[in-house]
Amino acid sequence: MAVNRDPILKRCRYLGISPAAVGISKESKKNPNANARRKVSEYGLQLKEKQKLKFIYGVPEKPFHHYFEIASKMEGQAGNNLITVLESRLDSVVYRMGLALTRRESRQLVTHGHFLVNGKKVDIPSYRVKAGDVISLRDKSKSSTKFKTILEQTDSRIVPMWLEMNKEQLSAKVVRMPAIEDIVDYEVAPHLIVELYSK
């Protein structure tokens, strides 16, 4: 899988998103003229929106296009469905639960087998959760200093309404599927991505 080695803060500035969207607390230096130097075409705007989502969720082009195809077949608007599909990935859920500092770290922790879905170990970051699923931290991992440190640093992170968090058990139940209205840490115009793929 291709790895994007661009500095994260530099990439955030280019895409016009807050580093908080990927779990980085350090604010990037704001340059008000960074994106105003040249006029961006309609295609450029559409491409930037797609790059933004790919960067935030750490998804390469091929799987991202596959997610768009899934979203297109779901009921409702394809752009909004795409957000639902991306947010329902296991690595994204782990990040939203506050059990990882960044989305990159959540992917790594899932791969290392620290999490259970409905009591069974799942080590695939792209695994998609469903309404009613219970995601929990393995008992062996609960006592590790790694997770104690993470929990101290993510204590103030707001868990979205579609997750019912149990902080004592370090588990969360998916009470409903995520929607675009639940996204508060970044702004996106999913209709531009739909227009891009419709060409």
C-alpha positions as a LaTeX table, in Angstrom:
\begin{tabular}{lrrr}
\hline
Residue & $x$ (\AA) & $y$ (\AA) & $z$ (\AA) \\
\hline
Met1 & 0.00 & 0.00 & 0.00 \\
Ala2 & 1.32 & 3.46 & $-0.91$ \\
Val3 & 2.31 & 5.61 & 2.05 \\
Asn4 & 1.96 & 9.39 & 1.97 \\
Arg5 & 5.12 & 10.77 & 3.56 \\
Asp6 & 4.18 & 14.46 & 3.32 \\
Pro7 & 4.44 & 16.28 & 6.69 \\
Ile8 & 0.99 & 16.12 & 8.32 \\
Leu9 & 0.75 & 19.81 & 9.24 \\
Lys10 & 1.84 & 20.86 & 5.76 \\
Arg11 & $-0.81$ & 18.58 & 4.23 \\
Cys12 & $-3.46$ & 19.98 & 6.60 \\
Arg13 & $-2.59$ & 23.53 & 5.52 \\
Tyr14 & $-2.84$ & 22.59 & 1.83 \\
Leu15 & $-6.22$ & 20.90 & 2.29 \\
Gly16 & $-7.52$ & 23.68 & 4.54 \\
Ile17 & $-8.35$ & 21.44 & 7.51 \\
Ser18 & $-7.52$ & 21.67 & 11.19 \\
Pro19 & $-4.87$ & 19.20 & 12.41 \\
Ala20 & $-7.45$ & 18.21 & 15.06 \\
Ala21 & $-9.36$ & 16.35 & 12.32 \\
Val22 & $-6.60$ & 13.74 & 12.24 \\
Gly23 & $-5.97$ & 13.86 & 15.99 \\
Ile24 & $-3.05$ & 16.32 & 16.08 \\
Ser25 & $-3.50$ & 18.93 & 18.80 \\
Lys26 & $-0.78$ & 21.27 & 17.50 \\
Glu27 & $-2.25$ & 24.01 & 15.33 \\
Ser28 & $-0.62$ & 24.66 & 12.00 \\
Lys29 & 0.65 & 28.12 & 11.13 \\
Lys30 & $-2.15$ & 29.89 & 9.38 \\
Asn31 & $-1.32$ & 31.57 & 6.11 \\
Pro32 & $-4.42$ & 33.40 & 4.87 \\
Asn33 & $-2.94$ & 33.72 & 1.38 \\
Ala34 & $-1.93$ & 30.06 & 1.07 \\
Asn35 & $-4.90$ & 29.04 & $-1.06$ \\
Ala36 & $-5.69$ & 32.46 & $-2.51$ \\
Arg37 & $-2.66$ & 32.74 & $-4.78$ \\
Arg38 & $-4.38$ & 31.31 & $-7.80$ \\
Lys39 & $-7.92$ & 30.68 & $-8.89$ \\
Val40 & $-8.91$ & 27.04 & $-8.42$ \\
Ser41 & $-10.96$ & 25.39 & $-11.16$ \\
Glu42 & $-14.16$ & 23.47 & $-10.48$ \\
Tyr43 & $-12.26$ & 20.23 & $-11.04$ \\
Gly44 & $-9.57$ & 21.44 & $-8.61$ \\
Leu45 & $-12.18$ & 22.05 & $-5.90$ \\
Gln46 & $-13.72$ & 18.62 & $-6.43$ \\
Leu47 & $-10.32$ & 16.92 & $-6.34$ \\
Lys48 & $-9.34$ & 18.76 & $-3.17$ \\
Glu49 & $-12.48$ & 17.57 & $-1.36$ \\
Lys50 & $-11.68$ & 13.98 & $-2.33$ \\
Gln51 & $-8.05$ & 14.39 & $-1.22$ \\
Lys52 & $-9.25$ & 15.87 & 2.06 \\
Leu53 & $-11.36$ & 12.82 & 2.95 \\
Lys54 & $-8.70$ & 10.37 & 1.76 \\
Phe55 & $-6.13$ & 12.13 & 3.95 \\
Ile56 & $-8.32$ & 12.40 & 7.07 \\
Tyr57 & $-9.30$ & 8.71 & 7.01 \\
Gly58 & $-5.99$ & 7.45 & 5.61 \\
Val59 & $-7.65$ & 5.60 & 2.74 \\
Pro60 & $-5.81$ & 5.07 & $-0.60$ \\
Glu61 & $-7.50$ & 5.74 & $-3.96$ \\
Lys62 & $-8.67$ & 2.22 & $-4.83$ \\
Pro63 & $-10.47$ & 1.46 & $-1.53$ \\
Phe64 & $-11.83$ & 5.04 & $-1.47$ \\
His65 & $-13.41$ & 4.55 & $-4.91$ \\
His66 & $-14.82$ & 1.21 & $-3.69$ \\
Tyr67 & $-16.39$ & 3.00 & $-0.70$ \\
Phe68 & $-17.93$ & 5.53 & $-3.09$ \\
Glu69 & $-19.46$ & 2.69 & $-5.12$ \\
Ile70 & $-20.94$ & 1.21 & $-1.92$ \\
Ala71 & $-22.28$ & 4.64 & $-0.91$ \\
Ser72 & $-23.87$ & 5.11 & $-4.34$ \\
Lys73 & $-25.88$ & 1.90 & $-3.93$ \\
Met74 & $-27.20$ & 2.87 & $-0.48$ \\
Glu75 & $-30.44$ & 4.76 & 0.04 \\
Gly76 & $-30.08$ & 8.53 & 0.29 \\
Gln77 & $-27.43$ & 10.90 & $-1.03$ \\
Ala78 & $-24.21$ & 9.24 & $-2.17$ \\
Gly79 & $-21.97$ & 11.98 & $-0.69$ \\
Asn80 & $-23.53$ & 11.73 & 2.77 \\
Asn81 & $-23.48$ & 7.92 & 2.57 \\
Leu82 & $-19.75$ & 8.09 & 1.85 \\
Ile83 & $-19.18$ & 9.83 & 5.19 \\
Thr84 & $-21.26$ & 7.12 & 6.90 \\
Val85 & $-19.15$ & 4.38 & 5.29 \\
Leu86 & $-15.84$ & 6.05 & 6.25 \\
Glu87 & $-16.95$ & 6.79 & 9.83 \\
Ser88 & $-18.13$ & 3.21 & 10.34 \\
Arg89 & $-14.64$ & 1.77 & 9.73 \\
Leu90 & $-13.30$ & 0.12 & 12.89 \\
Asp91 & $-10.20$ & 2.34 & 13.04 \\
Ser92 & $-12.41$ & 5.43 & 12.87 \\
Val93 & $-14.68$ & 4.10 & 15.64 \\
Val94 & $-11.66$ & 3.40 & 17.87 \\
Tyr95 & $-10.47$ & 6.98 & 17.29 \\
Arg96 & $-13.95$ & 8.38 & 18.06 \\
Met97 & $-14.04$ & 6.34 & 21.29 \\
Gly98 & $-10.89$ & 8.13 & 22.46 \\
Leu99 & $-8.81$ & 4.94 & 22.50 \\
Ala100 & $-6.20$ & 6.34 & 20.10 \\
Leu101 & $-4.56$ & 9.76 & 19.88 \\
Thr102 & $-4.64$ & 9.91 & 16.08 \\
Arg103 & $-6.35$ & 8.06 & 13.26 \\
Arg104 & $-2.98$ & 6.63 & 12.20 \\
Glu105 & $-2.46$ & 5.27 & 15.68 \\
Ser106 & $-5.96$ & 3.77 & 15.73 \\
Arg107 & $-5.16$ & 1.83 & 12.53 \\
Gln108 & $-1.96$ & 0.51 & 14.11 \\
Leu109 & $-3.67$ & $-0.48$ & 17.37 \\
Val110 & $-6.45$ & $-2.32$ & 15.52 \\
Thr111 & $-3.86$ & $-4.16$ & 13.39 \\
His112 & $-2.09$ & $-5.25$ & 16.58 \\
Gly113 & $-5.31$ & $-6.94$ & 17.76 \\
His114 & $-6.20$ & $-4.79$ & 20.78 \\
Phe115 & $-9.94$ & $-4.62$ & 20.01 \\
Leu116 & $-12.96$ & $-6.89$ & 20.03 \\
Val117 & $-16.18$ & $-6.54$ & 18.05 \\
Asn118 & $-19.06$ & $-8.38$ & 19.74 \\
Gly119 & $-16.49$ & $-10.31$ & 21.80 \\
Lys120 & $-14.39$ & $-11.47$ & 18.85 \\
Lys121 & $-10.93$ & $-10.12$ & 17.99 \\
Val122 & $-10.89$ & $-8.04$ & 14.81 \\
Asp123 & $-7.53$ & $-6.81$ & 13.49 \\
Ile124 & $-8.71$ & $-5.29$ & 10.20 \\
Pro125 & $-8.85$ & $-1.45$ & 10.36 \\
Ser126 & $-11.28$ & $-1.29$ & 7.41 \\
Tyr127 & $-13.81$ & $-3.62$ & 9.10 \\
Arg128 & $-17.17$ & $-1.86$ & 8.98 \\
Val129 & $-19.28$ & $-1.86$ & 12.12 \\
Lys130 & $-23.08$ & $-2.08$ & 12.11 \\
Ala131 & $-25.80$ & $-0.72$ & 14.39 \\
Gly132 & $-25.91$ & $-2.88$ & 17.51 \\
Asp133 & $-22.21$ & $-3.85$ & 17.40 \\
Val134 & $-20.20$ & $-3.52$ & 20.62 \\
Ile135 & $-16.56$ & $-2.49$ & 20.26 \\
Ser136 & $-14.35$ & $-3.07$ & 23.28 \\
Leu137 & $-10.72$ & $-3.02$ & 24.35 \\
Arg138 & $-9.28$ & $-6.47$ & 25.10 \\
Asp139 & $-8.88$ & $-7.24$ & 28.81 \\
Lys140 & $-5.13$ & $-7.78$ & 28.35 \\
Ser141 & $-4.78$ & $-4.29$ & 26.86 \\
Lys142 & $-6.77$ & $-2.45$ & 29.57 \\
Ser143 & $-3.92$ & $-2.61$ & 32.07 \\
Ser144 & $-1.21$ & $-1.46$ & 29.64 \\
Thr145 & 0.50 & 1.88 & 30.27 \\
Lys146 & 0.00 & 2.70 & 26.58 \\
Phe147 & $-3.78$ & 2.86 & 26.89 \\
Lys148 & $-3.65$ & 4.59 & 30.28 \\
Thr149 & $-1.59$ & 7.36 & 28.66 \\
Ile150 & $-3.97$ & 7.57 & 25.69 \\
Leu151 & $-7.02$ & 7.82 & 27.94 \\
Glu152 & $-5.44$ & 10.61 & 29.98 \\
Gln153 & $-4.82$ & 12.62 & 26.81 \\
Thr154 & $-8.21$ & 11.96 & 25.19 \\
Asp155 & $-10.31$ & 12.47 & 28.32 \\
Ser156 & $-11.83$ & 15.70 & 26.97 \\
Arg157 & $-12.62$ & 14.25 & 23.51 \\
Ile158 & $-16.36$ & 14.28 & 22.82 \\
Val159 & $-17.75$ & 10.87 & 21.85 \\
Pro160 & $-20.29$ & 11.25 & 19.00 \\
Met161 & $-24.00$ & 10.66 & 19.63 \\
Trp162 & $-24.09$ & 7.51 & 17.48 \\
Leu163 & $-21.82$ & 5.74 & 19.98 \\
Glu164 & $-22.94$ & 4.80 & 23.49 \\
Met165 & $-19.68$ & 4.84 & 25.43 \\
Asn166 & $-19.03$ & 2.87 & 28.60 \\
Lys167 & $-15.89$ & 4.48 & 30.05 \\
Glu168 & $-15.56$ & 1.94 & 32.86 \\
Gln169 & $-15.58$ & $-1.05$ & 30.51 \\
Leu170 & $-13.78$ & 0.86 & 27.74 \\
Ser171 & $-16.41$ & $-0.25$ & 25.27 \\
Ala172 & $-18.97$ & 1.41 & 23.02 \\
Lys173 & $-22.20$ & 0.29 & 21.39 \\
Val174 & $-23.12$ & 1.53 & 17.92 \\
Val175 & $-26.65$ & 2.82 & 18.57 \\
Arg176 & $-27.13$ & 4.04 & 15.00 \\
Met177 & $-25.07$ & 4.57 & 11.90 \\
Pro178 & $-23.06$ & 7.82 & 11.75 \\
Ala179 & $-24.35$ & 10.71 & 9.62 \\
Ile180 & $-22.77$ & 13.80 & 8.12 \\
Glu181 & $-24.47$ & 15.88 & 10.84 \\
Asp182 & $-22.29$ & 14.10 & 13.42 \\
Ile183 & $-19.08$ & 15.49 & 11.89 \\
Val184 & $-17.90$ & 18.46 & 13.94 \\
Asp185 & $-14.10$ & 18.33 & 13.61 \\
Tyr186 & $-13.88$ & 19.13 & 9.90 \\
Glu187 & $-15.96$ & 20.59 & 7.09 \\
Val188 & $-16.59$ & 18.74 & 3.86 \\
Ala189 & $-18.66$ & 19.22 & 0.72 \\
Pro190 & $-19.41$ & 15.61 & $-0.29$ \\
His191 & $-21.49$ & 16.70 & $-3.29$ \\
Leu192 & $-18.23$ & 17.82 & $-4.95$ \\
Ile193 & $-16.86$ & 14.28 & $-4.67$ \\
Val194 & $-20.06$ & 12.92 & $-6.22$ \\
Glu195 & $-19.66$ & 15.40 & $-9.10$ \\
Leu196 & $-16.01$ & 14.34 & $-9.54$ \\
Tyr197 & $-16.85$ & 10.65 & $-9.81$ \\
Ser198 & $-19.86$ & 11.35 & $-12.04$ \\
Lys199 & $-17.66$ & 12.66 & $-14.85$ \\
\hline
\end{tabular}
